[in-house]
Amino acid sequence: MVYIMGYELENVRGNIVLFEADFIVNASNTKLILGSGVSMAFKRHCGLRLQQEMDDVRKQFMQLQTPIQQGDVVATSSGDATNFKYALHAAVMNYNKSVSQASRKPSLKTIEAILLNAEPYLQWFSEKFNKTPTAIFPYLGCGVGGLNMIEVQGSFEAFSQREIKFDAKIKLCKYANE
């Protein structure tokens, strides 16, 4: 019998930062600043310690003279949150210098890059803890980024159909007040 490993994709509704998970994905920006939308929910739920960790990560990139690019994903702890282990900060909006206002918004290629760049974290967790990781993603780019939710969901569906060397659960979260 051949066992094919891969992603299990599920749609959920609720406040993303309140779910139990191994990873929760923050729809962030290239400056790693907790601002509005999903990032504001992270700021309120995870506390100031999370922003301090994000600032440290940004400083590390600055020391290397390598700015965070749109589509990059960086990991931190979950700050003061206890319902998930790690935060993955996906650079959806591009706030780097010399980027025009029109170029700040994401495209579906940005979402595809984020999914590919999040995958090594899921594989690391699977191998380190010998456990199927669960990651909860917001509808990336569908807020101020202006992307269409159906098209973004299609990107997640296409991504999750790929064969990989481990199992992982992805929950795609649509915001709903609780």
Secondary structure, DSSP 8 states (H G I E B T S, - for coil): -----BEEEEEEES-GGGS-EEEEEEEEETT----STHHHHHHHHH-HHHHHHHHHHHHHHHHTT----TT-EEEEE-TT-SSEEEEEEEEEE---TT--GGGSS--HHHHHHHHHHHHHHHHHHHHHHTS--EEEEE-TTSSTT---HHHHHHHHHHHHTSB-SS-EEEEEEE----
